[in-house]
Structures are given as structure tokens and as C-alpha cells.
Amino acid sequence: MRPLLFLLALTACAKRVQDTTVDEVEVTTVRRAFANVHWVEAGELTLLVDTGIEAEADALVEQLRALGKDPAELDLIIATHGHDDHAGGAATLRRASGAPVLLGAGDLPLASAGRNDAGPLCATDRIGRSRLEGVQEASYAPLEPTMRLEPGATSNLNQLLQQDGPPAAVYAIPGHTEGSLVVTVGNAVFVGDMFRGAIGVGGARVHFYQCDLTDNRADIERVLGELAPGGERFYTGHFGPLGRKDVERLVERMAD
């Protein structure tokens, strides 16, 4: 896709709200400035997965309230990684909600610097290359997370937050960044930028920035086979959400 067409597609998709349900898990996805923010309700558990960019954070808080989602109800805010479009609004959401913020420990250099250029970005296509300089230079107010998850570690959210509901967990899986996280709540799976949805049409795609595609494919296979064998719907940081078949087809294409 040409950069101009890409920008037009982003404009069309910039501000969108989508409600989905996976068994007992209710997800409201708010898309602002190209990035997805997921409000998740499951039993007693209420989470926010990703927070968008810093410049949109105040407007996001107001939009959530207008949707009947009171930030004060949040038990936990999770940034799936430390890039500005996922962690940039975390400090604002923490002030609005009082909820703790969880970040992968591998992304502490990103968060403490508040800059994407604290970690490498490897463009996978023309769109990624056309946006690389701007993405690399993006910044936000430095963030000190309340909780950290070490690379390779797992956190049982039901136990951590002492809340009943469908099984919920966070897995630290280095890949897109050193501190990338995957969140599972029942059969809903939140993958951050492990992969993305397609622009304007269905299907899963390799993310715009991924340095090791072999490792990336292995991580996706692990999510499908080990971490979320019953995963039905996959929520990405950009576009989506996706069905399981979409993700399985992506893995097949990556093997070719």
C-alpha cells in the first residue's frame, strides 16, 4: 500500500469503537490515532490493555466515561510493550483510575526514557519503512510502572488481583520488544504487536516492525498451541480483532 493510501486508511479507522464478547469476556475496543485500547470485563475482573498515545490520553478517558466505562473501576492497566502508542497514555490513565500499571521488565529502558528509539525497529514492508523515522523518534513522558514482569515469566491475574472470573494471565514474551506481553482472559487473547490485523480487509498480517520473523512465527505458534489452545478471538494493537483461523493462516504464510 502506498503511504498516501495508508494515511487515508488510518484516517478512516482512526476513531472507532467495537464491542465483542468471547464467552464470559466482554471487550470494548477503542481505536484512536491508529492504536487499539481494549477495555476488558470478565467476572469481577476489569482490565485496560494498552493506553494509546500520550496526546490522546485525556480524550480517551472522556470517551471511556461517555461509553459508561469508569476508569475508577479498573483493577489493572497493562501496557503490552513500551512503545508510545501502547504505553504513552499509561500515566494519564493511572491518574484517572488509581489502578496500577503493569509493564514487561524488558521495556523499562523504553519507559524510563519515554522514547521508542531506546529499542530497535526493523521494518517488514513499505508502510513500515515509510513511517520508520517518525515512529523511531516518537516520545512520551517517562513512565515508572507499578508492576513489572520479567522476560519469560507468567503472572496469574486472578491470584494477583484476588478477583474471580475466567482464568486470566500475562506472559512476558520478548519479540517485538524485549518486554512484550501477551494477555489471556478466558478465550480472549491480547497480543499487542506480536502481529496485526489487515488494513481495510480481514486477516492477520506480520506487524510493520519485527526484527526476527523466525522467532516471531515460533512465538505465534506457542500462543496458539501452548498459551491459548482454546483462544477464539485475538485482539491486536492495530486493526483486528481476528479469529483463530486468521492467525493460523498467518503462521502458514510465514512458513512459505
N, C-alpha and C positions, 0 to 999 in steps of 0.2 A: 504494500500500500504506500502511495506517495505521501510525504509529510503533510501536504495541504489536506489531502483526503483524511489522513489520520486526525488532524486537528478538527476537521468538520465532524468526524465521528465522535470525538471526545466532547465537542460542544453539545451534540445531540444526546449524549449519555451522561452529561456532567452532573445533573441533579435528578436523581431518580430514587424512588422508594419501592421496595419489593418485599412483600410478606410471604414467607414459606413455612411449611410445617413438615417435620420429619418425626413421625410417631408422636412422642410427648414433647418434642423440642420445637419451640416457636422462634423463628428468626425474622427480624426486621432488618433488611439491608438498606442502608442509606448510602448512596453514591454521590460524593461531592468532589469536584476537581479531579475526576478520573479515578479516585481511590474509594474502595468499599469500606464501610464501617458496619459491623454486624452487632446488633443488639440481640442477645440470646436469653430466652427464658425456658427453664426446664425444671419442673418441680419447684423446690424452694430456691433454686439457683438462678441468679441473674448476672450475666456477664456482658462486657463490651469487648469485642475482639477487633482491635485496631482502632485508630483515632483520627485518621486523616491528617492533613497538613495543618500547621500551626495557624496560618492565616484564616482557615475556615472553622477553627475550633469553637469560637463563640457562637457563630451561626449554627453550627452543628448542635450545640447544647440547646439552643432555642428551638431548632427543628425537632429534636427528640422530645422536648416538652410538648410541642404542638401535636406530636403524634401520640401523646399520652404516656411517654416513656420518661419517668422522673429519674434523673441521674442519681438522686439520693437513694434509689432502690438498688443500685449496683453493689454487688458483693466484690467484684474484681474487674479491673481493666487489664487486658492482655495486649501487649504490642507484639505481633508475630515476628517482628525484627526492628532494627534500629534506624531504618531509613525514614526520611522526613515525612513521606506520605503514609506512614503507618504509626510512627511514634511521635510525630510533630505536635499533635494535639493532646498528647497524654497529660501534660502538666495542667492544661486548662480543664480537662475532664476530671482530673483528680481534685482540683479545687472545687469544681461544681458538685462533685459527688461525695467526696470524702473517702472514696474507695482506694484501696492500694493498687499499685501498678506493678505488673509482672513483666519482666524482660529477660531474654536469654543472656546469660553472663558473657557469652562471646561477643555481644554487641555493646558492652559497656564503653569501649573506645568510641564507637559511633555516638552513643547517647551523651557521654561526657563532653565530647567535642561539639555535639549538635550539628554535625556535618556528614554528608554522605561520603565525602572523599576520604574518610577515615578507613574505608574498605574498598577493595577493587570492584569494578563493574566491567563485565565482559559482554558486549552487545552480541545478540544472537541473530539479528536481522536488520533490515534497512531502517525500520522505525526506531529500533534501539540505537543504532549508530547516529541517526539524525538528531536524537534527543540527548545523547550521551553527555555533552558538555554541561548542559543545563541541569541535568539530573545529578551529575557528579558534584556540581557546585551548590546544590540546594542545602539549606541550613535551617535550623530551628533553635530555640532556646535550649541550652544543655539540660538534660534530664537525669535525675537521680532516681532510679526505680526503687520501689519499696521492697520488692522481692526479685530474686534472681534465680535462674535455673541453669545449672552447669551443663556444658555440652554433653550429650549422651544420657542425661538424667531424665527422670519422669516424675511428675507430680500428680497425685490423685487429688482432684479438686474437691470431691465430696468430703474427704477427710480434712483437707487443708482448710476449707471454709466451714466445715461442720454443717453442711446442708444436704438434705435428702433430695433425691431426684435420679434421673438416668445417670449411669456411670459417666463421669467426666474426668478427663486427664489432659495434661500438657506434656509434650515430648520435645526435648531440645535436639534438633537435627541440623547440624551445620550443613550449609549448602549455598543457597542464595547469599546468605551472610553467615558469619561464624556463630551468631546467636539465634538463628532462625528457629521458630517454634511451630509445631502442629498441635492443634487443639481438637479433641474429640468429645462430643457431648451426645450420648446415645449413638445414633447412626448418622449424625451430622458431623462433618469433618471440615475444619477450618485450616487451610494450608498456607495462608499468607501468599508469598511469591514463589512457592515451590513450582507452580505452573500457573497459567492464567486462562481465563475464558477468551473466546474469539471476539473480535470486534465486529459487531453488527450481525453476526450469524452464530449458530450453535457450534459446540465442540470445544475441546481443550487444546491449548497451544503451549509450546515452550515459552517460558517467560522472556521478556525483552532482554533481560540481563541474567546470564547464567554462565559461570566460568568452566564448569566441568559437567558436560552433558551425560557422560557415562555414569558419574556419581549421581547426578540428578535423576536419571532413569531408575537407578537402584533404590534411591530414596522413595520415589513414587511407588515402585513395586512393594517396598516394605510397608508403606502406608496401606496399600490395597490388601496385602496378604497377611501382615502381622498386626499392625496397629488398629486397623479399622476393617476387618474382614467382612463386617456387615454394613459398612458405610454405604449409604444410599445417595446422599447429596453432598457435594463438595463445594465449599464456599471459598472463593479465591479473593485475592486482594484487588484484582482488576477484572471487571466483567463477570460472567457467570451468573448464577451458580450452575453447577454441572452435575449430570448424572454419572453413575458408576461406569456405564458403558462408554461415555465420553472420555473418561480418564483411562480406561483400559485401551481404547483405540489410540490414545496418545502414546502410551507405552509401546504399542505395536509399531507405530510410525517411527518412534525413536530407535527401534531395533533395526530398521531397514538401512 
